[in-house]
Amino acid sequence: MRGREVFDHISEDACRELESIVGPENLTTDPVICEGYTGRGMDREIFWYQGVSRPPGTVILPESAEEIVRIVKTCNRFGIPYIPMATLGMACFAPSFRDDIMIIDLKRLDKMEIDDKNMFAIVEPGVVYAQLQGEILKKGLTSVVPGGGGQVSVLANSFVCGMGLFNYRIDFLSQRRLNGVEWITPEGEVYRMGSLLADDDSWYWRDGLGPDAIGLLHGIVSWGGGMGIITKISTKLYPIQSEKLEPGGIGPTSHVELPPTVRWYNIDFPTEESCRKAMREIGKARIGAVINRVPAYWRDVAKSRSDLAFSNDFWQRWNRMTPEQVAESRVLRVLLIGRASQKQVEYEEKVLMDIVNETGGTMRRARQVDEATFMAVNAPGMWKATGFFGECDGGIECPRCIDKTRETYIKKLKEYEHKSDFLDQKGDSPWYMPFTFGRIYYTELHGWPDPARVDPEDPNYEIGIRERIIRWRTSETHRIGLETGMKSFFFGQVQPTGLAEPANQHFSVWIDRFKKEFDPQGLAAPGQPYGVDRMYNEHFSEEITDSIRKVVEKVEDGPWGGNPQ
Ligand SMILES: Cc1cc2nc3c(=O)[nH]c(=O)nc-3n(C[C@H](O)[C@H](O)[C@H](O)COP(=O)(O)OP(=O)(O)OC[C@H]3O[C@@H](n4cnc5c(N)ncnc54)[C@H](O)[C@@H]3O)c2cc1C
């Protein structure tokens, strides 16, 4: 075994058996090494500060699906709870509340095969988007890098969230880009799904014979490792049919240089309504590869360079902006791709200019480089503003519903008595964007706190702020979506799964049934996807107000949002 042998949380017999599967170099119980696997990740600071995130008791690194089957069966025989991990980037689902978890680190499963003729890639969990994009861009193909960044596992992202930026032709949902899947159940059975039903080499098409059961592995947002281990997927790739995207810069200045067939446009609008109108017209005209309404402070996040001075750089810019300036400059970013030819991009540009002129927009300068769509190198910027990635809620729905949700959030945040708990957004709109030619919209409602005020170990810690953040995030923000009908995609990650599920067709009936069927001993990521519920119940029960509970009841009563009309 690697490091110190400690058998406080796992029996020595079990350890020796596991060691014989992966070899002594690939198993550890050393608390120092295990400490590095403590879950924090996306918006998990509150878990961390609350002492809910604990290091695992054991870490094991298999090399193949065959080894994983043996490990999982051994876990079932000895009753060892385990959590799989790809990059541990998300990590919100990593060991919570207990010390005896075994992390199954999948980074050694790192094979990637690209079939450019049939446009798909077969990847194992250790392959990240930066590697995939690095190879396929050379072949004139692309995939969809999520906001989480180029360091995110392609496979894990296909079963956790899985959302990118593209408006059309390329499916923005990674679960819909899957062809075949190889899955090891929580008890160690191997299943092949999707096109693999036809035969083992059939990786190129979705929906094999019979019903497509791949959705079972994604769940409502993610199982958080609670439904066994996926060892291989085939994911669709898409042609961009343009000249090569040349990489440039290094570290925080990394980017790709855009060829003339791929163009960014930055447009200012004097009012939100004129911006919305332009977005509607762009959808009707069926142009635009990416259409992104970015909050003003994001521009300052993106402009800030350097490492140590990252946030100083940001604050110097953002402090200079007045709410009036923010209100006069509603920024829409539009990416056009001439997939067929240079003529296509020229045509789309003319249409876009007509729409901008008719809606009162003003073109701004746009650097013809990309940091977010093809490589997503700017993802660490999400921590830049305050040092705490402050998700409150997010969802996908029809345009009217998303508009109402955003407008309510802006008003609520403006009027909130403790608004200084968060970055001052100066009245701007939260991030939103259309998909599928504007038929559906996406939004994220952010509240970015200052970690120094939230961390009990910090001299600037402020008693009561964590409770307020939790109350704001769920009882105020999550409640908006319940009232407008927006479906949240943060159940189990940011929002508790159980609280609002009665208002969402009681989805947990199905979660619980599947879990019981496939994991009768409850060893795969025990407690998931209800980890956030448990944290709320044990540490923040008073922050779930009667008022949100009443809204849940009203929506549950139906027929729609409790509205009998
Ligand atoms: C700041 C930030 C912004 C983000 N923005 C976006 C966004 O815009 N769009 C988007 O789609 N995502 C976004 N994400 C989420 C990001 O894409 C996730 O981190 C990712 O999907 C999970 O991949 P990972 O490599 O981080 O996985 P990990 O953290 O290793 O795993 C995530 C979960 O999947 C489980 N898991 C891992 N591997 C397997 C496996 N092989 N089989 C079964 N279960 C497994 C783990 O147990 C864990 O519960 C964001 C994340 C961050 C931190």
The ligand as an SDF file (V2000), in Angstrom:
LIG
                    3D

 53 58  0  0  0  0  0  0  0  0999 V2000
  -17.4490   26.7760  -11.6620 C   0  0  0  0  0  0  0  0  0  0  0  0
  -18.1390   25.6560  -12.3110 C   0  0  0  0  0  0  0  0  0  0  0  0
  -18.9940   25.9290  -13.3800 C   0  0  0  0  0  0  0  0  0  0  0  0
  -19.6460   24.9060  -14.0210 C   0  0  0  0  0  0  0  0  0  0  0  0
  -20.4230   25.1810  -15.1070 N   0  0  0  0  0  0  0  0  0  0  0  0
  -20.9810   24.1620  -15.8140 C   0  0  0  0  0  0  0  0  0  0  0  0
  -21.7200   24.3850  -17.0020 C   0  0  0  0  0  0  0  0  0  0  0  0
  -21.9060   25.5120  -17.4400 O   0  0  0  0  0  0  0  0  0  0  0  0
  -22.2370   23.3170  -17.6470 N   0  0  0  0  0  0  0  0  0  0  0  0
  -22.0600   22.0550  -17.1830 C   0  0  0  0  0  0  0  0  0  0  0  0
  -22.5040   21.1200  -17.8000 O   0  0  0  0  0  0  0  0  0  0  0  0
  -21.3760   21.8230  -16.0570 N   0  0  0  0  0  0  0  0  0  0  0  0
  -20.8340   22.8250  -15.3850 C   0  0  0  0  0  0  0  0  0  0  0  0
  -20.1180   22.5740  -14.2530 N   0  0  0  0  0  0  0  0  0  0  0  0
  -20.0600   21.2120  -13.7880 C   0  0  0  0  0  0  0  0  0  0  0  0
  -18.8820   20.4870  -14.3640 C   0  0  0  0  0  0  0  0  0  0  0  0
  -19.1420   20.3130  -15.6950 O   0  0  0  0  0  0  0  0  0  0  0  0
  -18.7460   19.2250  -13.5610 C   0  0  0  0  0  0  0  0  0  0  0  0
  -17.6560   19.4630  -12.7730 O   0  0  0  0  0  0  0  0  0  0  0  0
  -18.6570   17.9720  -14.3700 C   0  0  0  0  0  0  0  0  0  0  0  0
  -19.7910   17.7260  -15.0930 O   0  0  0  0  0  0  0  0  0  0  0  0
  -18.3520   16.7790  -13.5580 C   0  0  0  0  0  0  0  0  0  0  0  0
  -17.1520   16.3910  -14.0000 O   0  0  0  0  0  0  0  0  0  0  0  0
  -15.9140   16.3250  -13.0550 P   0  0  0  0  0  0  0  0  0  0  0  0
  -14.7820   15.9830  -13.9510 O   0  0  0  0  0  0  0  0  0  0  0  0
  -15.8530   17.5590  -12.2720 O   0  0  0  0  0  0  0  0  0  0  0  0
  -16.3620   15.0470  -12.1870 O   0  0  0  0  0  0  0  0  0  0  0  0
  -16.2280   14.5700  -10.7030 P   0  0  0  0  0  0  0  0  0  0  0  0
  -16.2830   15.6600   -9.7060 O   0  0  0  0  0  0  0  0  0  0  0  0
  -15.1010   13.6150  -10.6080 O   0  0  0  0  0  0  0  0  0  0  0  0
  -17.5830   13.7460  -10.6440 O   0  0  0  0  0  0  0  0  0  0  0  0
  -18.8300   14.3590  -10.6080 C   0  0  0  0  0  0  0  0  0  0  0  0
  -19.8390   13.3550  -10.0760 C   0  0  0  0  0  0  0  0  0  0  0  0
  -19.9780   12.2510  -10.9610 O   0  0  0  0  0  0  0  0  0  0  0  0
  -19.6250   11.0350  -10.3120 C   0  0  0  0  0  0  0  0  0  0  0  0
  -18.8040   10.2800  -11.2470 N   0  0  0  0  0  0  0  0  0  0  0  0
  -17.5870   10.6390  -11.7100 C   0  0  0  0  0  0  0  0  0  0  0  0
  -17.1420    9.7300  -12.5730 N   0  0  0  0  0  0  0  0  0  0  0  0
  -18.0980    8.7860  -12.6560 C   0  0  0  0  0  0  0  0  0  0  0  0
  -18.2020    7.5810  -13.3840 C   0  0  0  0  0  0  0  0  0  0  0  0
  -17.2460    7.1880  -14.2050 N   0  0  0  0  0  0  0  0  0  0  0  0
  -19.3180    6.8420  -13.2300 N   0  0  0  0  0  0  0  0  0  0  0  0
  -20.3150    7.2510  -12.3840 C   0  0  0  0  0  0  0  0  0  0  0  0
  -20.2630    8.3740  -11.6660 N   0  0  0  0  0  0  0  0  0  0  0  0
  -19.1580    9.1350  -11.8070 C   0  0  0  0  0  0  0  0  0  0  0  0
  -18.8770   11.4000   -9.0710 C   0  0  0  0  0  0  0  0  0  0  0  0
  -19.1120   10.4930   -8.0170 O   0  0  0  0  0  0  0  0  0  0  0  0
  -19.4580   12.7590   -8.7330 C   0  0  0  0  0  0  0  0  0  0  0  0
  -20.6180   12.5960   -7.9890 O   0  0  0  0  0  0  0  0  0  0  0  0
  -19.4620   23.5840  -13.5720 C   0  0  0  0  0  0  0  0  0  0  0  0
  -18.6130   23.3080  -12.5050 C   0  0  0  0  0  0  0  0  0  0  0  0
  -17.9490   24.3190  -11.8920 C   0  0  0  0  0  0  0  0  0  0  0  0
  -17.0250   23.9970  -10.7720 C   0  0  0  0  0  0  0  0  0  0  0  0
  1  2  1  0
  2  3  1  0
  2 52  2  0
  3  4  2  0
  4  5  1  0
  4 50  1  0
  5  6  2  0
  6  7  1  0
  6 13  1  0
  7  8  2  0
  7  9  1  0
  9 10  1  0
 10 11  2  0
 10 12  1  0
 12 13  2  0
 13 14  1  0
 14 15  1  0
 14 50  1  0
 15 16  1  0
 16 17  1  0
 16 18  1  0
 18 19  1  0
 18 20  1  0
 20 21  1  0
 20 22  1  0
 22 23  1  0
 23 24  1  0
 24 25  2  0
 24 26  1  0
 24 27  1  0
 27 28  1  0
 28 29  2  0
 28 30  1  0
 28 31  1  0
 31 32  1  0
 32 33  1  0
 33 34  1  0
 33 48  1  0
 34 35  1  0
 35 36  1  0
 35 46  1  0
 36 37  1  0
 36 45  1  0
 37 38  2  0
 38 39  1  0
 39 40  1  0
 39 45  2  0
 40 41  1  0
 40 42  2  0
 42 43  1  0
 43 44  2  0
 44 45  1  0
 46 47  1  0
 46 48  1  0
 48 49  1  0
 50 51  2  0
 51 52  1  0
 52 53  1  0
M  END
$$$$
